């Protein structure tokens, strides 16, 4: 199964998770704490098969790789990112924003 392209905001959320140091990687697995701090997502990566799984809502229900998986791939160096740009997303409470806009990511 291939992932659909995630909404652009999920890349920003991943950068925020990195900037906030909310991702803990052990080998090819990670735990990513939500911006509100009340959830922890599990990410597993198989480099031989280039396969990744995550139990966040986007990955589990929507068919696109959610921000925990994107953050993992960035931290592992599989996806490139700019650390200075990541810092621009530090401290943002994404759950609050997404709820206020009823998950309309374009808004």
N, C-alpha and C positions, 0 to 999 in steps of 0.2 A: 504494500500500500504506500502511495506517495502522499505527502502532506500538501494541502492547499496553501497558497500564499497567505501568510498571516496579515492582519491589519497592521499598518505602519506603526500604530501606537504600541504594539507589542514589542517592537524593537526598542522604543523609548523606555518602556517598562523594564526590559532586560538591562538596558544601560543603567537605569535607576537601581536595580537590584545589585549590580556590580559596584556602583558608586557607594551604595549604602552598606556594602560588605554583607549582604544578606544571602550569599551563596557559599556553601561549604562543600568542597569537592574532595572526594576520596577515590582515587583511581578513576574509574569510568562511571562513577555514580555521584550524585549530588543531592543535597537538600537545599531548597530555596525557600526562605521565609517571605511571606507576603508583605506588602508595604504597610498594611495595618498591623502586622505582627501576630495575627490570630490564626494563620494557616501556614503549614509547611508542605511544600510539594517535593515529590521524589522524582528524580531524573535518572535514567539508566541509558548508557550509550555502549554500543557494540562497534568498535572501530573496524573490525574485520568485515562486517556486513554493512557498515555505514548506516546503522539503524539506531534510532533514538526513541525512547518512550518517556512520557511524563504524565502525571496524574492531575494536572491543572485542567480547568474547565475547557479551555480552547483546544487543548490536545485531546482530551478525553471525549468531548461532545461535539466540537465544531469542525474537526478535521484539519485544523492547522496547528503547527507547532507553536505552543504558547510561550510566553516570556521566560518561564524557568528553563526550558530547553534551549532557547535562543541564548540566554545568559550563560548556560553551560558551554555551548559551542564557542562563544566569545572568549570566555575565561580559559578554555583549553587551547585557544589559538586556531581553531578550525574556521571560525568566522573572524574577520578582522574588524577591529573597532578602535576608535581614538579615545584614550583615557581622559583627555581634556574635555572632550564632548560628553563623555559619560558623567563627569562631575556636574554638568549643567542639569542633570536629572536627579541629583542627590536630594533626598528628603521629600520627594513628591509622594503624596498619599493617593496612589492610583485608584484604589477601590472607591474612595470618596468621589473622585472625579468621574469614574465610570458609572457609578450609581446615580450621580446627579444628572448625567446625560443619558441615562437608561441604556447604557452600553452602545450608544450610537457613536462609534469611534471616529467617524468623520467630523463630528462636532468638536 
